[in-house]
Amino acid sequence: MNAPDRLAALPAAPPVAAAAAQAAVEVRRASVVYPAPDAPVHALSEIDLTIAQGEFVSLIGPSGCGKTTLLRVIADLEPISSGEVWVNGLTPQQARLARAYGYVFQAPALFPWRTVLANVMLPLQIQGRPKAESEAVAREHLGRVGLGGFERKYPWQLSGGMQQRVSIARALGFEPKILMMDEPFGALDEITRDGLNDQLQQLWQRERRTVVFVTHSIAEAVYLSTRIVVMSPRPGRILKVIRSTLPDERTLDLRDTPEFMALAHEVREGLAHGHGHGPGSGHADE
């Protein structure tokens, strides 16, 4: 059964999804509980979050707070125990089958025996696109991430930052409406990370895709985001959603401004508050 047939076989979205159709992502009272022999592990608790089309939303919180779990729930890589999730008005499974999003993992996960071009072409060829078309699309997206001229190199010949750019080009190859990124720059040195933050910001400015971005870095979240979602220690709840007051177009020099520092301080305070936060609501849409 091909992808369209599988999609057709899935249940239609119920009426509650109608309001979510205009949103890129709609999460309603979503919880994730992992069974365990001694006691169940509550990873996420009662998450409410709406992400509009074209937003750049960062999820930030301490290690183990459920940031990646929430991203994986949206991407249909983890099931929810209760609640609902909609992606462009579809269930996460429908969105995955419709290739509505691209996913960039913490590590580039490139095949070392395939060239850079062949790595980016691979998902396009799996979709059944002709080789010539796949190559043209792959070359275009490598150019977008500044890797034109590196098509014939192998991953092991590239720096870590360049490998991650290949991963981003691969995720963009089938023109997803949403780009999900799980700490893609976390393992890189600060100078490389700054450069990729700047490139990603420029890419978002040009294309205005919806981006859901997981990070541990306050500076990264503040620089990149239109909104920053601050999460509590496990069980992960949304403590605060901070809307950026920074100008739409940004350069790295912005990090030295009072406005940037004030936003970073607000995020830091939210994270500090979370460590003493008792059980409560995970609701946040503003």
Phi, psi and omega in degrees: 000125181282174186301315179300322179294319179296320179297317182296331182282346181282152179295145177291152178295134179290170184305330182299338180282347184300317180292335182277349187299329180278346179269149174289317180222135177227117179243127184232115174048044183274131176231149175231122179234126178261124177293147178212155183301321183272306180205144180296149179259120179269103183277317179228143182228114170052055181277128171238124180202133175241131178240121183280160176302133175084001178280157170243105185246125177256140174255123182227145180175174181293163178303136178081011183276351179103010179302307181293324177301316179297316178299318181291329175296314180298325183273004182065030174260349175222140175276152173267152177275329177202162180098193182219150176222135177231139180235111186052040178079002179250161170293158177306322179295316178298319180296321179295315180293330178276000181055048183279351182217158170248148185234127178246120184274173180299320177253147185300329178055049178265151177278118186294338181272357177253143176294169176305313180298316181294326177296318181286328179289333191307306181296332178290320178290325176298327177289348179096011179287147177301152183301316182297318179294316180300318181293319180296316179295316180298316179297320179300314184284330172296322176297322181296329180260017174078026182242021172299133183098351180252012187302325186267000176284161174257154183309321183291349177268358183250156173289167179300320179294322178292322177300320181291329175293325174298317179299319178294317178300319179297318180293330181277349190303322182261025173053056179289149177285334182234137176245120179254130187228120184257092181045055187293339184247011187297331184266004186264157176291162189298320181294315178296319180298316179301316180298319180288326173302315181295317179296318180294321178297317179294321178298316179296319179300319182289319192250339177053040171287155171287131179236130172245119196232125177261133180208156170260351188265121178297314182299320179295315180298316182292320183292321189272331202265152164273330173217147181240123180261114181266124184249153182273164169301162183306137359288134185298124175230160175271116180274321187199145172241119186253122179272130183291139174255006181285156177298155183299314180268128189229151170232165183297337178298338181299337184293346179266003184273155177302325181297316179297313182296324179294318178295317179299321179295321179296319177295315181299319178296320179298318178294318179295320178297326183298330182291340178247016186274129179278176180302141180185201185283148172251027186273134175192117175235348184258000000 
